[in-house]
Amino acid sequence: MPRDPDPSLRREIVAGATTFATMAYVFVVNPMILSGAGMPFGPAMTATVLAAFVGTLLMGVYARRPFAVAPYMGENAFVAVTVVGVLGFTWQQALGAIFIGGLLFTGLTLTGARAWLARSVPDALKIAFAAGIGLFLAFVGMNSAGLVELGTPGAPVRVADLTAAGPLLALCGILLMGGLVHRRVPGALLIGILATATAGFAVGAAELPDRFVDAPPPLSPVLCELDIAGALRWDFLPVILTVFILDFVDTMGTLLGLARRTDMLDADGNLPEIEKPMLCDSVATMAGAVLGTTTTGTYLESAAGIEAGGRTGVASLVTAGLFLSMLFLAPLFGAIPGFAYGPALVLVGAMMLSPLRDLDTGDMTEVLPAFLTMIMMAFTLNLGVGLTAGLASWPLLKLLTGRAREVPPGMWVLGGVSALFLAIHPY
């Protein structure tokens, strides 16, 4: 009889595919947002795919972590709405600022400064990063699934029509995935996504595309169009600082939050060799700016692959390969409806709340910054705001309560940078 494949390898493959399934929307949504800044949709989509492929491939080969990399959602909206729409700069200047930020990150990473700062983060905030990311993912999942609606009259958020086919299928998907995860079925989330999508196609709640394969749009209109000289202007400095700090705190918080869901942490609760995934993010950000897309970094949806069993770079290699296939199979993967992948994000969000059991709720100098981190992430739909709220308030509370000696030097740096971000961010 043929020898069975290595079960750990199968688990990594399923994990990589699961992460991809929860992230396929990025390759449609990111260029759609950037088109609002004047970037052509097709080339921006090609740039998005290639930047994600490069970053995730590096994460698998060099960092050997199951973390997927792609252009961040919040940063793309910042570029399209604020930098171009409100401040009147060009998207070429924005890409120049992003490249500069990536270059600075590379220098900080190679000198060990970023790893030193990450090791300074207290346990309470590491717990809050994981739980806050979980709440953020759950909210994004519920919105993608059509279970809640944003910006409605009388309330910022309200329950959607749960009698419609999409939300009903999403609820069934959440229960199905929850049951499969409880029974420890391998590939539970991926099975749930595919089953829910298939049911949606069958009842007409979603439509299959007219074609599954298409030629990738040309990259030339956005390739190497970044304007570094145009970004090196005094009036552009707040944009560079905002892009820099957003990427800095997003990457650090995401890496620490994701690592807490695995067995990767050392005895001190830190991610060993954290400089490696940080360097992958930095290089991917610079590559993305050259290719023609916005800040690229580690994605929260990697948590779905981690929950599916991903623990090594093999999962990232699988995800990277599937990312590359989007160049030709975008119509197929783009047809996966939100009510199919949204439930996976909701379930992952629920599972990421488990670190809260380790939070010292009797110490207000620990629990209040953690609480601010979590609620600001979820309520503002902005990871950067949530992360900086916690990083700024933790050392300040220690100072106000006469416990400044407990604050490591790195946290004073992070607290100051976070306060600067909250002051200059163009809300």
C-alpha positions, 0 to 999 in steps of 0.5 A: 500500500502507498505510504500516507503523506505526512499528516503535519504537511497536510495540516500546513497545506490546509492551513495555507489554503484556509488563510488564502480563502479568508484573504481572497477579497483583498485582491478585489477590494484593495484595487477598488479602494485605490482606484478612488485615488486615481490608480487604474483598477486592473494594474493596481490588482496585479500590483496587489497580487505580486506584492502579496506573493513576494511578502508571503514567499519571503515569510515562508522561506526566510522567516519560516512563519505561517503569516500571510502578507498583503497590502493593508486595508486601513492604509489604502483607505488612508491614501485614497481618502485622506492623502489624495482626496482631502489633502490633495497630494498624488498617489505617486507621492503617497507611494513614495512616502510608503517606500521611505517608510519601508526603507526606515523600517528595514534600517530599524530592523537590521539594527535590532531596534524594532525587536528591542521595542517589541520585547518592551511591550508588557504582557497585558498589551500583548494579550490585548493585541490578540483579543482586540484583533479577534474583536476586529476580525469578528466585526469585519467578518460579520460585516462581510457576511451581511449580518451587520450594516454600517453607517445606517440612520440612527445608529452607527451599526445595526443588525441586517435583515437576517431573513435574507439568504446571505445572512441566513447562510452566514449564520449556518456557516458559523454554526457549521464551522463551530461544530467542526472546530469543536470536533477537531475536524482537519480543515474545519474552516476551509470546509465551512467556507467551501460548503457555505459558498456552494450552498450560496451558489445552489440557492442563487444567493451568489453567482458563479463567474462567466469565466474562471480564468483570465489574463492578468492586467498589465502592470506598467501603468503603476510600476515604478511610478512612486514619487520619492522626491515629491514625498520629501517635502516639508508639508508632506511630513505628517503623511510620512509620519502617519504612514510610518507609525501606522505600519510600525504599530500594525506590524508589531501588534499583529505579529505579537497577537498572532504569535500568542495563538501558537506555541511560538512564544518563548518563556518571556512571552516574546516571539523568537527572531521577531526581526525576521518577519519584521524584515519580510514586512519591510521588504514587502512594503518597499517592493509593493511601493515599487510595484504600485500598491500601498503599505504591505504587511502581515495580515490578521487573517493569518489567524485562520490558518493558524487555527487550522494548524499552520505552524511553519513557513510551509503554510505561507508557501502554500498561501503565496502560491495561491496568491500568485494564481490570482493573476489568472484565476481572479474571476473564480476566487473573487466569486467567493461571497462574503457570507462564506468567508465572513463566518470564518473570521467571526469564528477566529475572532471568538477563538482569539479571546482566550488569552483574556484569561491571563489578564490581571483584572485587579490592576487598573494600570494593566487592565485599562490600557488593555481595555482601551486597546481592544475597544478602540480597535473594534469601535474605530475599525482602525488597528493603529488607533487601538494599538497606539491608545494602549501603548500611550496610556500604559506608561502614562498610568504607571507614571500617574500611579507612582510606578514609573520604575515598572516602565522599560525604556522601550515603552517610553519610546513606544508611548511617545511615538503613539502619542505623536501618532494620535496627535497628528493623525488626520482623522 
